[in-house]
Amino acid sequence: MSSWPVTRDHTEPLEAILLVGGQGTRLRPLTISTPKPLLPTAGVPFLAHQLAKASAAGVTRVVLATSYRAEMFADRFGDGSAFGTEIVYVQESTPLGTGGAIRNAAQALRGGPGSPVLVLNGDILSGHDLAAQLDLHGKAEAAVTLHLVEVSDPARFGCVPTGAGGRVTGFLEKTPHPVTNQINAGCYVFRRDVIDQIPAGRVISVERETFPALVADDAVVMGYLDTSYWLDVGTPEAFVQGSCDLVLGRLASPALTPGCTATDAAAATAARPASASAPCGRCAARSARSRPPPPGPSASRGRGSSPPARRG
């Protein structure tokens, strides 16, 4: 993969890919009939917190990489206008792993080769500053910038050592002998052309293949280390804890801020049955003036799939 920086066109809108195709097997039976990102969390679907956070950071277009019960996402969130974003849906016909899912979803992106693309795992609650991560990515002219946190048990996660200035020097996925307590926190900023170099139509793990290959090729891979709230909600205990922390205010979420469009959208989404796709009328009207044009034929309204690795 090329490590040469590509100049970003700052006039382009900021896009994001949310990986929400996993089956949530660790949360069964809650996920038997409902995808994990749609489970109620502090009164709204879990994904509403991520959509609201992305929107607050300036994201104007979101690609949902869906799979398991994929039709439910479009039924709940529609075109995204209630969140002040445009949402399109892309599906994998077979499981492709984290890297394959990102590559597959990229077919719906509109940005140029130097544009930053925010990628979020669909099972993470985080209070970190997305704008600061994006800023570091741009200033470093990085191929990828990873959100990192420090934990007491790094062997359970992807271990990410860094050198001077935060540059990533290695990526060890779930090693029994971690060399640092810094771990991959599941939020990335990719340069668009780096995504395009991921092989299409194959099972690829960014954690085991893409990131280590970039580091080995001397690409600029940066780590954005942050001490804010962070939680992987993949287990029942963690899911309950995350919802509790949101209710008690230990983590602030734009989706729970009174008076904001995202809050209205989240509340309307939570109250709306799965068969109803229309957003809250007041929120839709409020955001319609700034909403981007609807997607063209190339933006597939499909579904994703659950890969072998964690994807939400």
N, C-alpha and C positions, 0 to 999 in steps of 0.2 A: 504493500500500500504506500502511496506517495506521501511524503512528509512535507511537501512544498506548500506553503500557505497560499491561499487564494483570497484575493481581496473581496470583501463582502460589499454588496450593494445595500447601503443602509436605508434605501427607500423601500426595500421589500418588507412586507409584513412578516411578523415572527410566527413561525409554525411550530407545532408540537405533535409528537406521536405518543399516544398512551397505549401501553401494552395491557390489554384487559381480556385476553383470550383463555386464560387458565381455568381449569375446572374447580379450583378451590377444594381439592380433596381433603386437606387437613381440617377444613371447616364443616365437613359433612356431619349431620344431615342438613345443616342450614343451606348448603349450596346445591342440594338435590334438584330443586326447582328454580333457584335464583342464582345467577352468577355472583361471585363474591363482591365485585365492584358495585353491585346494585343493592347489597344488603343495607338495611337502615343503620346509620351510624350517627348518633346524636340527633336523630329525628329526620335525617335526609339520607339519600343513597350515598354510600362511601365515595363514589366517583364524583359526586357534586363538590366535595371538598377539593379534589384535585383540579376539576374544571374551573372552579372559582379562583383557586390559587394561580393557575396558569393565566387566566384572564387578567387578574390583578397585576401580573408581571408583564403584561403587554402582548400576550399571545392572542392572535386574531383568527387563527385557523388551527383546528385540531383534527388529526386523523386517529380514529379509534381502530386499533388492530384487534379485532374481535374473533371469537370462535364459538365457545360454549354458550348455547342459547343466545346466539348473536342478535336475533331479531328483537330481543327485549331491550337492547341498548337504544336502537332507533326509536322504538315505541316510547321509551322514557325521556330521551333527550332531544329527539327530533333533529332540526337543523342547527341547534345550538344558539339561535338568536337570543333566547332568553338569558344566556350567559354573556352576551356581547361577543360571541365567537361564532365561527362557522364550523360545524362538525360534519365530517364525512366518515364513512365506514368502509373498511377494507377487510376482506376475508382471505385466509389461507385455505386452500383445499385440503392440505395435509399439514400436520404439525411441522414447523420449521425451526423451532428453537428461538431464543431471544434475538439472535442476529438475523435469522431468516425472517422473523416477524417484522423486524425493523426494515429490512430490505424490501419486503413485500409491501409494507405500508407506504414506502417511499414513492410508489407509483402515483399516489394522490398528492404528493407535494408539488408546489409551484415555484419554490425559490430556486435561485441560481446555484452554481457549484460552490460558491464561497459563503452561502447563507448559513447561519446557525440553525440547527434543528434541535429543539428540546425534546428529550425522550424520558418518559416517566414510567416506572413500574406501577402496576395498578393495585399494589398491596402495601403501599408505604404511606405513613403519615409523617410529615416533616414540617418543621417551622423554619427551615433554612431560607436564606435570601436568594431567590432565583435570579434577581437582577444582578446581584454581586457575582454569582457564578457565571452568568452570561458576560459580564464585564471582564472578568478574568480571562475567559475564553477568547474574547476579542483582542484584548491587549497582548496576550501571549501568542496570538495567531495559531492557536492549537488545532490539532486534528480532532481531538476529543478532550473534554473537560469533565472529570468525574466528581460528583459530590462524595465526600469522605466524612466519616464520623469515627470516633474512638469508642471501642467497646471493651468490656472485660473478658469476653470469650470470642476472640477473633477467629478461632478455628471453625466456627459455624458459618463463616461468611467468606467473601473474597478479600483476601489480605492484600493491601496496596501500599507498599513502601514508597516514599517520596524523597527526593533530594533537595538541593538548594532551590529556593523559589517555588517549591511545590510541584516540581516536575516529577511525574511518576517514573520510577526506576524498575518496577516489576509488577506482576499481577499474578497472585497465587490463589486460585479458586479453592476454597474450603480445604486448605492444607492442614495436616495434623501438627505441623511445626511452624506456626506463624512467626514471621520476623518482625512484626509490628502489630500494634492494636488498632491501626487504621484500617477501616474496611470500606468496601464499595457500598454506598448507601442507596443505589438504585435510581439515581437521577443523573442523566448525562446531557451534555451539549455536544452534538456532533457537527462537524462541518459537512455540508450536504454531499460534497464529492467523496468523502470518506464512506458514507453510507452506500453510495453508488458502486464502490469497489467491493462490497460484500457480495459473494457469489449468490446469484438469484436461484430460487427454486431448490435450495438445498437446506438441510438441517445444519444451522450454524449457531454456536454459542458465543456471544460477545465476551462472556467472562472467561471462557476456556480457549477461545481461538482469536477473535478480533483484537481484543485489548493486548494480550501477550504478543501478537504479531506486530502490532503498531509499535510497542515498546522495543521489540527486537530490531525493527527497521529504523530505529532512531527517530520516529515521528514525535512531534511535540504532543505529549499526553500530559495534561495537567490535573492536579488534584486540588479541589476546593474543600479545604478542611473547615468544618463548622461545628460549633458546640451546641447548637439549638436542639430543640425537641426532635426526636427521631424514633420511629417505631415501625417494625415489620409486623403487620397485623395478620399474618398467615395462620396463626393458631387460635383456637377458641379463647384462650386466656388473654392473648394479646389483643384480639379483636374487642373483647369486653373492656379491657384496659383503655384502648384507644378511644372508644366511645365515651367512657367515663371521663377521661382526660379532657375531651372536647367539651363535655357538659360542664365540668368544673372550671373550665377556663385555663387549664394547664397548657393547652395549645390553642392559639387563636386561629380561627378559620374564617376566611371571607364569606364562606357559605352560611355562617351563623351571625354575621354582622347585620343588625337591624337597619333597614332602609336602603341597603344596596341591591342592585339588580340581581346579583348572584344569589343573595339570600332569598329574594322573591322567587327566583327560578328554582332553587333547590326545594323550597317549600311546596311550590306547585308541582314539581316533579314527584316529590314524596307522596303527595295526596292523590296524584293522578293514577288511575288504573293502568296496567301494562298495555291495554289496548288503545289508550288515548295518546296521541302524539302531539297534539297542539300545546304550545307553551302558554304560560300565563299571559293573558292579553295585555295587561299593563306593562309587564316586562318586555314582551315582544315589541310593543309600540315604542317603548323607551329606547330599545336597542336597534330598531329597524333603520333609523337614520344613518347609523354608522356601520351597519352590517355589510360585509363584502358581498359581491355577486354570488349567486348560487353556483355550485360546482358544475363543471361541464361533464361531457360523457366519459372523460377519462377517470373521474373520481368515482370509483365503484361504491355503490351502496350495498356492500356485501358483509361478510363476516370474516373473522380470523380463526385461529385454531389454538389449541393448548399445546405448547411445545414441551419437551422434556424438562426444561429449566423453568424457574419461577417466572411467571408473567402476570400475575394478578388474579 
